[in-house]
Amino acid sequence: MQDDTLSRKIADIHAQIRGHVGDIGRIGIALYHADSGQLSTFVHSSDGQSPLERYQVPLAEVPSLRRLHEDGRSRIIDDLASLAGSPSEHTRRILAAGYRSSYTCPLYAQGELLGFLFFDSRQPGHFRNDVTLRLDSYAGLISSLVSHALSATRALRSAMALARELGRHRDEETAGHLDRVAHYTRSIAMALPERLGHSDEDVEFLFQFAGLHDIGKIAIPDHILQKPGKLDADEYEIAKSHVQKGSEMIGTMMREFGLANERYAGLLHDVIACHHERWDGGGYPRGLVGEAIPLAGRIVAVADVFDALTNPRPYKRAWTLDEGMAYLRDNSGGQFDPQCVAAAERCFDDWRRIHARFHPLDAA
């Protein structure tokens, strides 16, 4: 899923900064998610592998960054070695990678906290006034690029949320289901092995899009969505058509928003079109097998089924979270990608918190 858009632009800016400012070994961006209070790594440009990937932490647990946000000010640390012994995992990782000074700026979009921008150098005391003045102009450019990259997808999600709200009286569970699936999806994606090739940027866009996986259900009749008993064969075929209807709806919306040629258009399509495929080939609509199923579809399939099992439906009781995880485990290698199930098991504690936070009838 990894490619070039925002990551490539940040790498190009990094090259320019090296030419103008000197030893800046790393640029990193962490996004803030207001709904969960979490900071998560997003894009970076680094000398070698980034010391911080697939990493998230509650902003409340990082007082220094929280103060930067509250004060709206930047921060210079001239000697990161002075923080040796810090309980902070991200500080330990930065030090272990050989960085010795840093400059951090909060990023805002329309008055709301977007995240934080980090410049790191391997030289102590590198961030003199003349250096930070130059970096501030680059920080403004980076902030605009990040905001632009996210604004189109958020506008698309807002349009879909409106459609979802218009149909919410039909199925009060739907909104909570979509929110939980999005958060479960991000947990799986962050816990998967890096060799699968998905970046932090991919994880973020997958999180943004996962909640749209069932958008086609707004076109399915009430008597099928809310039927308390088992669907007959004809009803089941109509219910399955939500995948095709969702793909068509999103295709139209992507064209209307001018996003059809964006790199992540394919990622959104994979989420909607492939979340009912099965690892063993028994899914729909195409009957894809194993790794022929796009990774995004394999991840969302696990998150979607787990949430459907562990919340009440007109035709069944809610399973316990442990029962839901046991089902994933029992169907690993059959219905589900084994690596996705293993990742889900590793972040099960996080899933418990997500389930509690986004209560079926209270989720926004």
PyMOL commands that set and color helices and strands:
alter all, ss='L'
color gray80, all
select helices_A, chain A and resi 5-21+59-61+63-71+80-83+89-96+129-166+168-170+173-191+194-196+200-210+215-219+222-225+233-240+242-256+265-274+290-292+295-309+321-330+338-346+348-357
alter helices_A, ss='H'
color red, helices_A
select strands_A, chain A and resi 26-33+38-46+56-58+75-77+101-109+112-121
alter strands_A, ss='S'
color yellow, strands_A
deselect
rebuild
show_as cartoon
